[in-house]
Amino acid sequence: MFRSCLLAICITVAPVLAQTQSTSQSHLDRALLLEGMGQFEEAEAQFKAAVETAAKSPETGALVRALDHACTFYQDSGKIPQAESCLRRLLHAYQQKIGPDHLTINRVINRLACLYIEIGQRRKAERLGLDKWLERLEAEDPKSHDRIDLTGAVAALEIMRGNTAKALALNMKAWEILESLGETATNSGVTVLNNISIAYLEMKRGPESAAVLERALALAEKAGFQGTLPMAATHANLANVYEQLNRLPQAERHLAKAIEIIELRCGADSTRTGAALASYSTLLKKMGRKAEARHAETRAKRIGETSGIAAFVQQSVDVNDLGRRR
């Protein structure tokens, strides 16, 4: 009797569900294509349509898939309020689909943490319970990429607390895991090296920070990661280190490269582009290139005004979340 009833329900629901999922996937495919072509406003509209269509389905898989891509889009383009709302909704969808305590939930928790750390909202990041999730990963899946990724977020949080030595030790442990897996020449490898370099810089060990980032760039170039956001973050971080070491021409070269990649991946009007341009303006002023500095500053201000941001703050880029992206 149960088997017959279940089959009847599936026959009744399946055609509608299939149509809903197909429509959502069509919007999603279109969104990803438009994003790759640099048509970001059109892509955003398609991501929204994919989510809205998938939300009408009683099965959460399509919604999780649409939200996952939409959240990545918002994070990549620096649309923080939209990214936070999207990630919260994705977390709820995951919890409904697999349960609130399923270990896979750590992936969304990690992405939320990275978002909060990026914008300096330490308390929100701390309320996510990162340490408990990391303890579970260490016990249940010790050599997973989930553990490596979450270790980076926990380390970044420790830096915000002023515990730089602990942050460095955590990131070094993540690197050891990658070495044991033979996976250092990956986006995860680039990410971990960036995080190690940030810890060194916070400890006033600038030359070591630069050396680690130079290694990350060499590794990324050898692996063919040119044009990716982790590559842009590496160039931006290296520019920051060189600027602090007063190696301004080298800093300018790397920051210009970072801007080139960010504009391509996120758009000329992205807040990430605006933040990079603001840093570029400051650097060019130090180099006495006033006309170029004014041009970069004007562009940054225009992006800020459009986005409702009063001023961009120069900081090292936490690339932990970017390690999983394009």
C-alpha positions in Angstrom: 0.0 0.0 0.0 2.8 2.4 0.9 4.7 1.6 -2.3 1.5 2.3 -4.4 0.8 5.7 -2.6 4.4 6.8 -3.0 4.4 6.0 -6.7 1.2 7.9 -7.2 2.6 11.0 -5.5 5.7 10.8 -7.6 3.8 10.5 -10.8 1.6 13.5 -9.9 4.4 15.8 -8.7 7.3 14.8 -11.0 6.2 16.6 -14.3 5.7 19.9 -12.4 8.9 19.5 -10.5 10.9 18.6 -13.6 9.5 21.7 -15.4 10.4 23.9 -12.5 13.9 22.6 -12.1 14.4 22.8 -15.9 13.3 26.5 -15.9 15.5 27.3 -13.0 18.5 25.5 -14.6 17.9 27.4 -17.8 18.1 30.7 -15.9 21.2 29.5 -14.1 23.0 28.5 -17.3 22.1 31.8 -18.8 23.4 33.7 -15.7 26.7 31.9 -15.8 27.1 32.6 -19.5 26.4 36.3 -19.1 28.7 36.5 -16.1 31.5 35.0 -18.2 30.8 37.5 -20.9 31.1 40.4 -18.4 27.4 41.3 -18.6 27.0 41.5 -14.9 23.6 43.3 -14.5 22.0 40.9 -16.9 23.6 38.0 -15.1 22.3 39.2 -11.7 18.8 39.3 -13.1 19.1 35.7 -14.3 20.5 34.5 -11.0 17.5 36.1 -9.2 15.1 34.4 -11.7 16.9 31.0 -11.1 16.4 31.3 -7.4 12.8 32.5 -7.6 11.9 29.7 -9.9 13.7 27.0 -7.9 12.0 28.3 -4.7 8.6 27.2 -6.1 9.8 23.6 -6.2 9.0 21.4 -3.2 12.4 19.7 -3.7 15.2 21.8 -2.2 18.0 20.6 -4.5 17.4 23.0 -7.3 17.1 25.9 -4.8 20.4 24.9 -3.1 22.1 24.8 -6.5 20.7 28.2 -7.6 21.5 29.9 -4.3 25.0 28.5 -4.3 25.9 30.1 -7.6 24.0 33.3 -6.8 25.9 33.7 -3.5 29.2 33.2 -5.3 28.2 35.9 -7.8 27.3 38.4 -5.0 30.5 37.6 -3.1 32.7 37.9 -6.1 31.2 41.2 -7.1 31.5 42.6 -3.6 27.7 43.0 -3.0 27.9 42.4 0.7 24.2 42.8 1.8 23.0 40.7 -1.1 25.7 38.1 -0.4 24.8 37.9 3.3 21.1 37.5 2.6 21.8 34.9 0.0 24.2 32.9 2.2 21.7 33.0 5.1 19.0 31.6 2.8 21.4 29.0 1.4 22.2 27.9 5.0 18.5 27.5 5.8 18.0 25.5 2.5 20.9 23.2 3.4 19.6 22.7 6.9 16.2 21.7 5.6 17.7 19.4 3.0 20.3 17.5 5.1 19.7 18.6 8.7 21.3 21.4 10.8 24.1 19.2 12.2 25.2 17.5 9.0 29.0 18.1 8.6 28.5 19.5 5.1 26.9 22.6 6.6 30.4 23.7 7.6 30.9 24.9 4.0 28.1 27.5 4.1 29.2 28.5 7.7 32.7 29.0 6.3 31.5 31.2 3.5 29.5 33.3 5.9 32.5 33.6 8.2 34.7 34.8 5.3 32.2 37.4 4.4 32.0 38.8 8.0 35.8 38.7 8.4 36.2 40.5 5.1 34.0 43.4 6.3 35.4 43.4 9.8 32.3 42.1 11.6 34.1 39.9 14.1 31.2 39.3 16.4 29.0 37.9 13.7 31.8 35.6 12.6 32.3 34.4 16.2 28.7 33.6 16.6 28.9 31.0 13.8 30.9 28.6 16.1 33.8 28.0 13.8 35.9 26.3 16.4 33.3 23.6 17.0 33.0 22.9 13.3 36.7 22.7 12.9 37.0 20.3 15.8 34.5 18.0 14.1 36.4 18.1 10.8 39.6 17.3 12.6 38.0 14.3 14.1 35.8 13.1 11.2 37.5 14.3 8.1 41.0 15.4 9.0 42.5 15.6 5.5 39.6 17.2 3.7 39.5 20.4 1.8 36.7 21.5 4.1 39.1 21.3 7.0 41.7 23.3 5.1 39.2 26.0 4.1 37.8 26.3 7.6 41.2 26.5 9.1 41.9 29.6 7.0 38.7 31.2 8.3 39.6 30.4 11.9 43.1 31.7 11.4 41.8 35.0 10.0 39.5 35.3 13.0 42.5 34.8 15.3 44.3 37.6 13.5 41.4 39.9 14.2 41.7 38.9 17.9 45.4 39.7 17.8 46.6 36.1 18.0 48.9 36.2 15.0 51.2 33.4 16.2 48.2 31.0 16.6 46.9 32.1 13.1 50.3 31.3 11.6 50.4 27.9 13.2 46.9 27.1 11.9 47.8 28.1 8.4 51.0 26.1 8.5 49.0 23.1 9.5 46.8 23.6 6.5 49.8 23.7 4.3 51.1 20.4 5.8 47.9 18.7 4.9 48.1 19.9 1.3 51.6 18.7 1.1 50.6 15.3 2.4 47.9 15.1 -0.2 50.3 16.3 -3.0 48.0 19.2 -3.8 50.0 22.3 -3.3 49.8 23.3 -6.9 46.1 24.1 -6.6 43.8 27.1 -5.8 43.8 25.8 -2.2 47.6 25.9 -2.2 47.6 29.5 -3.4 45.0 30.4 -0.8 46.9 28.9 2.1 50.1 30.6 1.1 48.3 33.9 1.0 46.9 33.3 4.5 50.4 32.4 5.7 51.8 35.6 4.2 49.1 37.7 5.9 50.0 36.3 9.3 53.7 37.1 8.6 52.8 40.6 7.7 50.7 41.1 10.8 53.8 39.9 12.8 55.9 42.6 11.1 57.8 40.0 9.1 57.5 41.7 5.8 60.3 40.0 3.8 59.0 36.6 4.8 55.5 37.6 3.8 56.7 38.8 0.4 58.7 35.6 -0.2 55.6 33.4 0.5 53.5 35.5 -1.9 56.2 35.3 -4.6 56.1 31.5 -4.1 52.3 31.6 -4.4 52.5 33.5 -7.7 55.1 31.2 -9.1 53.0 28.2 -8.1 49.8 29.7 -9.6 51.4 30.7 -12.9 52.9 27.2 -13.3 49.4 25.7 -12.6 47.8 28.0 -15.1 45.6 30.0 -12.7 46.1 33.3 -14.5 43.0 35.5 -14.6 41.4 34.0 -11.5 40.3 35.9 -8.4 42.7 34.0 -6.1 45.5 35.2 -8.5 44.1 38.8 -8.3 44.1 38.5 -4.5 47.7 37.3 -4.5 48.8 40.2 -6.7 46.9 42.7 -4.4 48.4 41.2 -1.2 51.9 41.3 -2.7 51.4 44.9 -3.7 50.4 45.7 -0.1 53.5 44.0 1.2 55.8 45.7 -1.3 54.3 49.1 -0.5 55.0 48.5 3.2 58.6 47.5 2.4 58.8 50.7 0.3 59.3 48.8 -2.9 56.9 51.0 -4.7 57.5 50.2 -8.4 57.0 46.5 -7.7 53.9 47.3 -5.7 52.5 49.3 -8.5 53.1 46.6 -11.1 51.3 44.0 -9.0 48.4 46.2 -8.0 47.8 47.2 -11.6 47.7 43.5 -12.5 45.2 42.8 -9.7 42.9 45.6 -10.9 43.1 44.2 -14.5 41.9 40.8 -13.3 39.3 42.1 -10.9 37.7 44.3 -13.5 37.5 41.4 -15.9 36.1 39.0 -13.3 33.8 41.4 -11.3 33.1 44.3 -13.6 34.4 47.9 -13.9 31.7 49.1 -11.4 32.2 46.4 -8.8 32.9 47.5 -5.3 36.0 45.2 -5.4 37.2 47.2 -8.4 36.5 50.4 -6.4 38.5 49.2 -3.4 41.4 48.2 -5.6 41.4 51.6 -7.4 41.3 53.5 -4.0 44.5 51.6 -3.0 46.0 52.3 -6.4 45.3 56.0 -6.0 47.1 56.0 -2.6 50.1 54.2 -4.0 50.4 56.4 -7.1 50.4 59.5 -4.9 53.3 58.1 -3.0 55.1 57.7 -6.3 54.4 61.3 -7.3 52.1 60.3 -10.2 49.4 62.7 -9.3 47.4 62.8 -12.5 47.0 59.0 -12.6 46.2 59.0 -8.9 43.4 61.5 -9.4 42.0 59.5 -12.2 42.0 56.3 -10.1 40.5 58.2 -7.1 37.7 59.7 -9.3 36.8 56.2 -10.5 36.8 54.8 -7.0 34.6 57.6 -5.6 32.1 57.2 -8.4 31.8 53.5 -7.7 31.5 54.2 -4.0 28.8 56.8 -4.5 26.8 54.4 -6.7 27.2 51.6 -4.2 26.6 53.7 -1.1 30.1 53.3 0.3 31.6 56.5 1.8 35.2 55.3 1.6 37.1 52.2 0.7 39.6 50.8 3.2 42.9 49.4 2.1 43.5 45.9 3.6 45.0 42.6 2.8 42.7 40.3 0.9 41.5 37.2 2.8 41.4 34.7 0.0 40.2 31.7 2.0 36.8 31.8 0.3 38.2 32.6 -3.1 40.1 29.4 -3.1 36.9 27.6 -4.2 36.1 30.1 -6.9 37.1 30.7 -10.5 
